[in-house]
Amino acid sequence: QSALTQPASVSGSPGQSITISCTGTSSDVGNSNLVSWYQHHPGTAPKLMVYEGSKRPSGVSNRFSGSKSGNTASLTISGLQAEDEADYYCCSFAASSWVFGGGTKLTVL
Amino acid sequence: QVQLVESGGGVVQPGGSLRLSCAASGFTFNTYGMHWVRQAPGKGLEWMAYISFDGGYDFYADSVKGRFTISRDNSKSTQFLQMNSLRHEDTAVYYCAKDNTGWACDFWGQGTLVTVSS
């Protein structure tokens, strides 16, 4: 159950697009479509943004999109807005356990 | 609306025990699996445990297997996390979360702080 690998930080200006990567192995990300992404503003409850790799829950903006290639999943946020500034975590289900990535701090410049 | 309210956190000595509760409302509790996820100070999210909708099976992270036990009482729409043999590294905010049947956590509580300290 090793943590998935995410960049520690990414940044972008309002209106730009950014992509956060999430690298696992052939035992988790590479072997599963069950990757989810969470937005977390410190001190609040995390929020589900993408599940099953690319599906958005009701109420989540279509500016958020998920994809996967091989052992790497990605979250793309288009049209960056100030309120997107938060920590983002990927998570993969595999072999009766879930594993999170280390988290990525998104800064909107 | 879905609400998850955790309780039971506090300060406990190393080697001690604590039982967390999560009261759920706003959805049919007995048809969804439930999770516990924690966040240590300055660290990221860490998945701890999952229990199926009927309590028939459960899964644990290696870091807590054999020390923590997840359970639920569907008659009270409440899930629990019994934590034994607590260590300093178990200090964290513990979140209760609902599974969306797509193996993701679609609703989360506000968390309860557990501090393991002598």
Contacts between the chains, C-beta under 8 A, distances in Angstrom:
chain1	res1	chain2	res2	distance
A	1	B	61	6.1
A	1	B	62	5.4
A	1	B	63	7.9
A	3	B	44	7.5
A	34	B	102	7.1
A	34	B	103	4.5
A	34	B	104	7.4
A	36	B	102	7.9
A	36	B	103	7.6
A	36	B	104	3.8
A	36	B	105	7.3
A	38	B	45	7.2
A	38	B	105	7.5
A	40	B	45	7.2
A	44	B	110	7.4
A	45	B	95	7.0
A	45	B	108	4.0
A	45	B	109	6.3
A	45	B	110	5.5
A	45	B	111	7.1
A	46	B	37	7.8
A	46	B	45	6.8
A	46	B	95	7.1
A	46	B	97	7.9
A	46	B	105	7.5
A	46	B	108	5.1
A	47	B	108	7.6
A	48	B	100	7.3
A	48	B	104	5.8
A	48	B	105	6.2
A	48	B	106	4.8
A	48	B	107	7.8
A	51	B	100	6.4
A	51	B	102	4.9
A	51	B	103	7.8
A	51	B	104	3.8
A	51	B	106	7.4
A	52	B	102	5.0
A	52	B	103	7.9
A	52	B	104	7.3
A	55	B	102	7.3
A	57	B	100	7.6
A	57	B	106	6.0
A	87	B	44	7.7
A	89	B	44	6.3
A	89	B	45	5.2
A	91	B	45	7.7
A	91	B	47	7.1
A	91	B	104	7.2
A	91	B	105	7.9
A	93	B	103	4.2
A	93	B	104	7.9
A	96	B	59	4.7
A	97	B	47	7.1
A	97	B	59	5.7
A	97	B	60	7.8
A	97	B	61	6.4
A	97	B	62	8.0
A	98	B	35	7.5
A	98	B	47	4.0
A	98	B	50	7.1
A	98	B	103	7.5
A	99	B	47	6.6
A	100	B	37	7.9
A	100	B	44	6.2
A	100	B	45	4.7
A	100	B	46	6.3
A	100	B	47	6.0
A	101	B	44	7.3
A	102	B	44	5.0
A	103	B	44	3.9
A	103	B	45	7.0
